[in-house]
Amino acid sequence: MDNHLFNLKMASKQLDRLSKKCDKDEKSEKAKLKKAIEKGNNDGARIHAENAIRQRNQSLNFLRMSARVDAVAQRVQTAVTMKKVTSSMKGVVQAMDKALSSMDLMKLGGLMDQFEHQFENLDIQVQVMDSAISQSTTLNTPEGQVDALMKEVADEHGLELNMELGQHVVPSPIAAASKAETDDLNERLAKLREG
């Protein structure tokens, strides 16, 4: 089946190339047509015009055929994929049947609890990393640039900015909560490393 799919794709590409070649030949015939008209050679001009039209039609025919072959290739690709998925699903179902028949519910429950515990540990580690990254990003931004940008935006929009706020920063409840969360996450991560 894979060989047929490969052959179909190759045929589609070949038909595309033939279509492009006909397009080039059409342009060439049009150039010859122009020269024949300039020379006053009406019979030669008529022949080149017919050739150009024939090349355009041939190009369209190759393009149509390429599209049809490509559609067939897509259908074959879908069939091949579905066959692989079906066999894969069959293997999973068989493995699940074996696991369920050979395991008692206590073992299965224990495995699920262990999986959930590991997932929680991973979640805690991700939260600690996110918190550390966001803090380092905030700390790395120069305060002078932040103040300058704030002033620039305020000036652009005709807003009044009280720059003294930056000097007497009072931690907001959100910042306090964020610090508490970070401390909690660090404490939980330390417990994980110990245990």
Secondary structure, DSSP 8 states (H G I E B T S, - for coil): -HHHHHHHHHHHHHHHHHHHHHHHHHHHHHHHHHHHHHHT-HHHHHHHHHHHHHHHHHHHHHHHHHHHHHHHHHHHHHHHHHHHHHHHHHHHHHHHHHHHHHS-HHHHHHHHHHHHHHHHHHHHHHHHHHHHHHHHHHHHS-HHHHHHHHHHHHHHTT----GGGGTS----HHHHHHHHHHHHHHHHHHHHHH-
